[in-house]
Amino acid sequence: MATGPTKSKTARFETESALVDAFLQLLASRPNPWGRMQLTTEWDYRSGFTDVLVRTRQKQIIAFEAKLTDWRRAAHQAYKNTMFAEKAYVVMPAEVAERVLNQSALFCDYGVGLCAVGSSYVKILIEAHQKEPLLPWLRRRAHSYFDGDSGDCRTGASACRSDLQPAECVA
């Protein structure tokens, strides 16, 4: 009996880390809603860690918070990410995200989006609002990170993807 994500339309994830890994694989292996990008995981912004941080080809900073079930906490964390990100999303397993859709008012109030992750897709269920970050200096720090100016790239779970040079991107 297989223990990984099922081959059905939705996927079951045992841990948040497995959800993030699947999300990263989907971003890298196929077209995605955000296009080509640079990305990193567990980006430390001093007030917390963002599960996934990306910079698009248009130099837009987008933050993603992954949660298996706790959508309220994820929405709050995603809202905190608007301190430095132009857009912020909650990433959840598809079957959970579809149930959370009836809470769209909270997501709209926060201005954050909701993404569903299935075994072979990432789908935006609620589009994030484009915002001017509350702390421009922190956005500049995120850009410096992607430019390699910060010395923040580390090995391990929080590594800056080594295959992503400033001019090269995923997907």
N, C-alpha and C positions, 0 to 999 in steps of 0.2 A: 504494500500500500504506500503510495507516494505521500510525502509530508509537506511538500512545497505548495505553491499556488496551484489551484486546479486549472484545468484547461477550459473550464466554462467561461462565460462572459465575465463573471465576477471572480475575484480572487480572495482567499482568506489568508490573512497574515497573522503569524504567531506573535510577532513583536513589532514595535514601532520601527526598530532598526530594519526589519525585513520589508516593511512598507516603504521606508526611505530608499533602500537598495533597489526595490522594484521600480519606484518612481524615477530614480537616477538612470536605470537601465532603459526605461521607456523614453526618457528625454534624449538619451544618447543614440538610441537605435532606430528611431523612426521620426518622421515629422511630428512636431508638437505644436501646441498653440502659440508658443513664444518664439519659434524659429531658432536660428543659430545662436549659441550663447557660450559664455564661460560660466563655470559653476564651482562651488565649494560647499562643503558640509560643516555643520557645527561652527559657524562663524561667530566669534566672540565679539560682542559689541559693548562689553563692560557691564551692561545691565542684564545680560543673559546671553543665550546662544540661539542662533537661528538654525533650524534643521538644514535647510538648503538655501543658499544665496546664489543668485545668478545675475549676470550682466549681459543684456542682449546686445546685438550688433548696433542697435540705436543708442547704446550706452545707458539704457534704463536698468535700474537696480530693482529686482523683484525678490521678495522673501517668501519662503514657504515654511509653514509649520505643519508637521505631520502628527496625527493622533489616530489611534485605533478607534476610540469611542468618545472621548471627552471633548465634544465640540465646543462647549462653552469656554473651557480653558484654552483650547486652540484658537478660538476667535479672539480672545483677550490677548494672547501672545502675538497673534498676527497683527492686531491693532498696535501693539507696542512696536512692532517692526516698522510701522509707518513713520517712526522717528527718523529713519534713514532711507527707507525704500519708497519708490514711487508707487509701487503696488505690493500688496501682501495677500497671500492665499493660505487657506487651510487645506491640507491634503489628507484625505481619508479613504479607506477602502470603499469601493463603489456601493456596496449594499448599505453601508452606514451613511455615506454621504447622501444617498437618495432619500433616506429617512429624515435626514437633517434639513432637507430642503424646506420643510414646513416651518423652519425657524429663520427663514430668509430675512425677516425684518431686522433681527439682531445683526446679521452680516451687513445688511445695507446701512444700518445705523453706524457701524464701525467702519464701513467703506472697504471691507475685506471680501475677498472672493472665496469660493469653495470649489475644490477639484475632487473628482472621483477617480480612483485608480483601480482598474480592473487588471486581469491577467495579461491583456495585450493593448491597453489603451489608457490614456489620461484624458479626461473630459472636464471642461469648465462647466460647472452647474450654475454658479453665480459669478459674474464678472466683477473683479475688483475695480474700485474707483481709482482713477489716476489722481495722485496727490503730490503736492509739493512737500517733501519731507520736513518734519518739524525741526530737525537738527541738521542743517546743511553741512556742518563740519563733519558729522558722522557719515553722511553720504560720501563726502570727499574721501574719508578714510576707507570706505568700501571700494571706491574706485582705485585708490592707491593700492589696496590689497590685490585687486585684479591686475593692476599694472606692474605688480611685483616690486613696488617701491617701499612696502611696509616691512618686509622681512617676516611676515606672518605665515608664509607657506611652511607647513610642517608635514611630517610623514604621519601615517596612521589614519584614523577615522576622520580627522579634521583636515586632511591634506587638500591643498589646492590641486586640482586635477592636472597632473604633469603633462598630459597630452593637449592641454589648452593653453597655448601661447596667447599673448594679448591680441594678436591678429588672427588667431585660429580659434574656431569654436566648435561646439557639439551640435549635431543634427544639422 
